[in-house]
Amino acid sequence: MSIAARLTPLGAPFVLALLLAVLYLLLPLLAVPQIVIVVVKGAVCPLLALSIWRWRGGDAVAKLLSLALLFSAAGDVFLALDRVRLFVPALGSFLLAHLAYLVLFLRYRGRPALRLQLRQWVLITLLLIYAAIMLAVLTPGLGKLLLPVYGYVAAIIAMGIAALALPGKPLVGLGAVSFILSDSLIALDKFVEPIAWAGPAIWITYVAAQVLILLGWRKQAASG
């Protein structure tokens, strides 16, 4: 089965979002106005939000996922306009996105925290160790952004833990980890040392995160 045939059942908005995500990677090679870059980047998450809305019929899950994606889109636009001057508004937008995801994941966590499987406990422990290492690496370069970045890290790690604790949704957990990886690359590139390949890697892991989280909820339309 071709890739197009596999993607078709997911709907036109989803396919268009993926096409625009790929196009965004190619735009630096083309002589296009800045507004084109902003529009292409900013359209990906709203199209994904439309996809989950169509898949689930606008239920409570779709609403929270759409909210997270729209906050993410705002962050995307801020970074596309000026990744230096608008970094803090972008950080705030993504923070709100993670909080929306966190609310959703906690609402559907299914079982008490102390009854998680051993595999989940191991993954959560590794995530906490990773967060501690990242903060140790980032702290010397944070300056006045120390508290905002610490707050952001706390929110995204809480989101990651809640995602890994979800029963029967491995794609959501994988998406959360991919999101954390994407944000880690942003932080290392900005606060530690510029990374030559950071741009494409950040975008790929970011889009993969949003797509995986959405696909993790797609098949729950009946029981949601």
C-alpha beads as a LAMMPS data file, in Angstrom:
LAMMPS data file: protein, C-alpha beads

224 atoms
223 bonds

1 atom types
1 bond types

-500.0 500.0 xlo xhi
-500.0 500.0 ylo yhi
-500.0 500.0 zlo zhi

Masses

1 110.0

Atoms # bond

1 1 1 0.000 0.000 0.000
2 1 1 1.380 3.419 -0.940
3 1 1 1.929 6.206 1.568
4 1 1 -0.872 8.222 -0.039
5 1 1 -3.275 5.300 0.339
6 1 1 -2.379 4.953 4.019
7 1 1 -2.869 8.661 4.690
8 1 1 -6.119 9.126 2.761
9 1 1 -8.401 7.686 5.500
10 1 1 -6.971 10.253 7.925
11 1 1 -8.592 13.065 5.954
12 1 1 -7.524 16.009 3.827
13 1 1 -6.644 18.395 6.716
14 1 1 -4.248 15.850 8.208
15 1 1 -2.559 15.126 4.874
16 1 1 -2.291 18.851 4.111
17 1 1 -0.724 19.464 7.519
18 1 1 1.960 16.864 6.796
19 1 1 2.606 18.329 3.342
20 1 1 3.012 21.821 4.779
21 1 1 5.314 20.458 7.481
22 1 1 7.562 18.983 4.785
23 1 1 7.326 22.170 2.725
24 1 1 8.467 24.216 5.716
25 1 1 11.700 22.198 5.806
26 1 1 12.329 23.116 2.165
27 1 1 11.529 26.840 2.395
28 1 1 15.040 27.877 3.536
29 1 1 16.275 26.589 0.172
30 1 1 13.832 28.830 -1.708
31 1 1 13.734 32.587 -2.108
32 1 1 10.325 33.200 -0.546
33 1 1 9.037 36.186 1.458
34 1 1 9.053 35.879 5.241
35 1 1 5.254 35.967 5.314
36 1 1 5.152 32.698 3.362
37 1 1 7.324 31.027 5.989
38 1 1 5.096 32.356 8.768
39 1 1 1.883 31.197 7.072
40 1 1 3.187 27.728 6.216
41 1 1 4.549 27.110 9.695
42 1 1 1.524 28.602 11.411
43 1 1 -0.976 26.521 9.399
44 1 1 0.290 23.070 10.402
45 1 1 -1.154 22.871 13.922
46 1 1 -4.558 24.420 13.067
47 1 1 -4.948 21.791 10.329
48 1 1 -4.103 19.074 12.842
49 1 1 -6.688 20.597 15.190
50 1 1 -9.266 20.424 12.421
51 1 1 -8.340 16.774 11.885
52 1 1 -8.933 15.735 15.501
53 1 1 -12.147 17.747 15.544
54 1 1 -13.418 15.818 12.531
55 1 1 -12.257 12.462 13.886
56 1 1 -13.933 12.855 17.273
57 1 1 -16.905 15.058 16.456
58 1 1 -15.945 17.942 18.719
59 1 1 -16.042 16.013 22.013
60 1 1 -14.184 17.026 25.195
61 1 1 -10.970 15.351 24.044
62 1 1 -11.069 17.126 20.691
63 1 1 -11.618 20.466 22.407
64 1 1 -8.575 20.121 24.674
65 1 1 -6.383 18.781 21.878
66 1 1 -7.491 21.605 19.594
67 1 1 -6.757 24.139 22.329
68 1 1 -3.250 22.734 22.775
69 1 1 -2.653 22.811 19.031
70 1 1 -3.875 26.388 18.651
71 1 1 -1.585 27.540 21.467
72 1 1 1.216 25.659 19.705
73 1 1 0.359 27.434 16.454
74 1 1 0.691 30.787 18.219
75 1 1 4.135 29.742 19.450
76 1 1 5.086 28.663 15.935
77 1 1 4.094 32.039 14.523
78 1 1 6.002 33.967 17.193
79 1 1 9.177 31.991 16.473
80 1 1 8.732 32.357 12.709
81 1 1 8.332 36.131 13.027
82 1 1 11.326 36.690 15.311
83 1 1 12.805 33.792 17.272
84 1 1 14.886 36.180 19.404
85 1 1 12.603 39.080 20.288
86 1 1 9.456 36.956 20.471
87 1 1 11.025 34.001 22.276
88 1 1 9.258 34.736 25.576
89 1 1 5.749 35.026 24.013
90 1 1 6.487 31.796 22.149
91 1 1 7.550 30.160 25.403
92 1 1 4.307 31.289 27.020
93 1 1 2.226 29.938 24.144
94 1 1 3.874 26.534 24.281
95 1 1 3.513 26.528 28.064
96 1 1 -0.255 26.941 27.662
97 1 1 -0.223 24.133 25.078
98 1 1 1.519 21.788 27.515
99 1 1 -0.927 22.706 30.258
100 1 1 -3.853 21.888 27.955
101 1 1 -2.256 18.533 27.169
102 1 1 -1.620 17.962 30.869
103 1 1 -5.267 18.596 31.762
104 1 1 -6.354 16.109 29.098
105 1 1 -3.887 13.418 30.139
106 1 1 -4.776 13.729 33.824
107 1 1 -8.462 13.603 33.040
108 1 1 -8.088 10.274 31.234
109 1 1 -5.268 8.743 33.267
110 1 1 -7.469 5.702 33.999
111 1 1 -5.737 4.243 37.040
112 1 1 -4.205 5.611 40.271
113 1 1 -0.552 6.628 39.984
114 1 1 0.624 3.957 42.404
115 1 1 -0.828 1.226 40.173
116 1 1 1.236 2.009 37.098
117 1 1 3.056 -0.784 35.339
118 1 1 6.766 -1.322 36.002
119 1 1 7.574 -0.195 32.452
120 1 1 5.779 3.107 33.084
121 1 1 7.622 3.669 36.355
122 1 1 10.966 3.036 34.637
123 1 1 10.164 5.488 31.826
124 1 1 8.982 8.148 34.269
125 1 1 12.124 7.736 36.380
126 1 1 14.326 8.066 33.285
127 1 1 12.402 11.195 32.282
128 1 1 12.985 12.784 35.689
129 1 1 16.692 11.974 35.522
130 1 1 16.839 13.477 32.037
131 1 1 15.109 16.641 33.253
132 1 1 17.582 17.023 36.109
133 1 1 20.529 16.644 33.732
134 1 1 19.079 19.153 31.270
135 1 1 18.509 21.742 33.991
136 1 1 22.080 21.300 35.220
137 1 1 23.357 21.888 31.679
138 1 1 21.065 24.841 30.918
139 1 1 21.177 26.756 34.208
140 1 1 24.503 28.599 33.691
141 1 1 23.234 30.200 30.479
142 1 1 19.668 31.101 31.480
143 1 1 20.297 34.463 33.138
144 1 1 17.051 36.439 33.575
145 1 1 15.075 33.603 31.998
146 1 1 15.938 31.196 34.820
147 1 1 12.512 31.191 36.469
148 1 1 10.448 31.161 33.224
149 1 1 12.503 28.281 31.828
150 1 1 12.329 26.334 35.100
151 1 1 8.555 26.802 35.128
152 1 1 8.336 25.684 31.522
153 1 1 10.471 22.605 32.194
154 1 1 8.276 21.699 35.164
155 1 1 5.159 21.936 32.971
156 1 1 6.503 19.887 30.069
157 1 1 7.931 17.203 32.356
158 1 1 4.590 16.990 34.168
159 1 1 2.924 16.641 30.759
160 1 1 5.397 13.906 29.819
161 1 1 4.810 12.000 33.048
162 1 1 1.039 12.226 32.618
163 1 1 1.350 10.971 29.033
164 1 1 3.551 8.025 30.013
165 1 1 1.073 7.152 32.772
166 1 1 -1.846 6.868 30.350
167 1 1 -3.063 3.269 29.972
168 1 1 -3.145 1.833 26.453
169 1 1 -1.858 4.947 24.652
170 1 1 1.813 4.336 23.791
171 1 1 1.663 6.780 20.859
172 1 1 0.728 9.598 23.222
173 1 1 3.661 8.788 25.485
174 1 1 5.993 8.632 22.513
175 1 1 4.647 11.953 21.266
176 1 1 5.256 13.591 24.640
177 1 1 8.838 12.316 24.697
178 1 1 9.356 13.646 21.161
179 1 1 8.010 17.031 22.299
180 1 1 10.469 17.088 25.186
181 1 1 13.307 16.200 22.814
182 1 1 12.298 19.027 20.466
183 1 1 12.208 21.556 23.285
184 1 1 15.530 20.259 24.593
185 1 1 17.139 20.969 21.238
186 1 1 15.712 24.499 21.262
187 1 1 17.104 25.082 24.754
188 1 1 20.542 23.665 23.983
189 1 1 20.770 25.677 20.762
190 1 1 19.735 28.925 22.464
191 1 1 21.275 28.724 25.933
192 1 1 24.313 26.438 25.590
193 1 1 25.792 26.408 22.094
194 1 1 24.376 26.840 18.566
195 1 1 23.711 23.529 16.827
196 1 1 24.137 23.494 13.043
197 1 1 21.357 20.991 12.403
198 1 1 19.046 22.219 15.168
199 1 1 16.391 23.777 12.894
200 1 1 15.353 20.674 10.941
201 1 1 15.731 18.386 13.970
202 1 1 13.566 20.644 16.154
203 1 1 10.836 20.866 13.523
204 1 1 10.785 17.137 12.743
205 1 1 10.594 16.086 16.391
206 1 1 8.002 18.791 17.084
207 1 1 5.673 17.798 14.245
208 1 1 6.166 14.115 15.081
209 1 1 5.146 14.901 18.662
210 1 1 1.906 16.625 17.676
211 1 1 1.024 13.919 15.134
212 1 1 1.728 11.038 17.527
213 1 1 -0.350 12.601 20.295
214 1 1 -3.268 13.090 17.902
215 1 1 -3.057 9.590 16.471
216 1 1 -2.984 8.227 20.001
217 1 1 -6.487 9.610 20.535
218 1 1 -7.912 9.015 17.071
219 1 1 -9.324 5.533 17.653
220 1 1 -11.150 6.458 20.839
221 1 1 -14.091 8.216 19.166
222 1 1 -16.639 5.747 20.513
223 1 1 -15.389 5.403 24.083
224 1 1 -13.311 8.663 24.423

Bonds

1 1 1 2
2 1 2 3
3 1 3 4
4 1 4 5
5 1 5 6
6 1 6 7
7 1 7 8
8 1 8 9
9 1 9 10
10 1 10 11
11 1 11 12
12 1 12 13
13 1 13 14
14 1 14 15
15 1 15 16
16 1 16 17
17 1 17 18
18 1 18 19
19 1 19 20
20 1 20 21
21 1 21 22
22 1 22 23
23 1 23 24
24 1 24 25
25 1 25 26
26 1 26 27
27 1 27 28
28 1 28 29
29 1 29 30
30 1 30 31
31 1 31 32
32 1 32 33
33 1 33 34
34 1 34 35
35 1 35 36
36 1 36 37
37 1 37 38
38 1 38 39
39 1 39 40
40 1 40 41
41 1 41 42
42 1 42 43
43 1 43 44
44 1 44 45
45 1 45 46
46 1 46 47
47 1 47 48
48 1 48 49
49 1 49 50
50 1 50 51
51 1 51 52
52 1 52 53
53 1 53 54
54 1 54 55
55 1 55 56
56 1 56 57
57 1 57 58
58 1 58 59
59 1 59 60
60 1 60 61
61 1 61 62
62 1 62 63
63 1 63 64
64 1 64 65
65 1 65 66
66 1 66 67
67 1 67 68
68 1 68 69
69 1 69 70
70 1 70 71
71 1 71 72
72 1 72 73
73 1 73 74
74 1 74 75
75 1 75 76
76 1 76 77
77 1 77 78
78 1 78 79
79 1 79 80
80 1 80 81
81 1 81 82
82 1 82 83
83 1 83 84
84 1 84 85
85 1 85 86
86 1 86 87
87 1 87 88
88 1 88 89
89 1 89 90
90 1 90 91
91 1 91 92
92 1 92 93
93 1 93 94
94 1 94 95
95 1 95 96
96 1 96 97
97 1 97 98
98 1 98 99
99 1 99 100
100 1 100 101
101 1 101 102
102 1 102 103
103 1 103 104
104 1 104 105
105 1 105 106
106 1 106 107
107 1 107 108
108 1 108 109
109 1 109 110
110 1 110 111
111 1 111 112
112 1 112 113
113 1 113 114
114 1 114 115
115 1 115 116
116 1 116 117
117 1 117 118
118 1 118 119
119 1 119 120
120 1 120 121
121 1 121 122
122 1 122 123
123 1 123 124
124 1 124 125
125 1 125 126
126 1 126 127
127 1 127 128
128 1 128 129
129 1 129 130
130 1 130 131
131 1 131 132
132 1 132 133
133 1 133 134
134 1 134 135
135 1 135 136
136 1 136 137
137 1 137 138
138 1 138 139
139 1 139 140
140 1 140 141
141 1 141 142
142 1 142 143
143 1 143 144
144 1 144 145
145 1 145 146
146 1 146 147
147 1 147 148
148 1 148 149
149 1 149 150
150 1 150 151
151 1 151 152
152 1 152 153
153 1 153 154
154 1 154 155
155 1 155 156
156 1 156 157
157 1 157 158
158 1 158 159
159 1 159 160
160 1 160 161
161 1 161 162
162 1 162 163
163 1 163 164
164 1 164 165
165 1 165 166
166 1 166 167
167 1 167 168
168 1 168 169
169 1 169 170
170 1 170 171
171 1 171 172
172 1 172 173
173 1 173 174
174 1 174 175
175 1 175 176
176 1 176 177
177 1 177 178
178 1 178 179
179 1 179 180
180 1 180 181
181 1 181 182
182 1 182 183
183 1 183 184
184 1 184 185
185 1 185 186
186 1 186 187
187 1 187 188
188 1 188 189
189 1 189 190
190 1 190 191
191 1 191 192
192 1 192 193
193 1 193 194
194 1 194 195
195 1 195 196
196 1 196 197
197 1 197 198
198 1 198 199
199 1 199 200
200 1 200 201
201 1 201 202
202 1 202 203
203 1 203 204
204 1 204 205
205 1 205 206
206 1 206 207
207 1 207 208
208 1 208 209
209 1 209 210
210 1 210 211
211 1 211 212
212 1 212 213
213 1 213 214
214 1 214 215
215 1 215 216
216 1 216 217
217 1 217 218
218 1 218 219
219 1 219 220
220 1 220 221
221 1 221 222
222 1 222 223
223 1 223 224
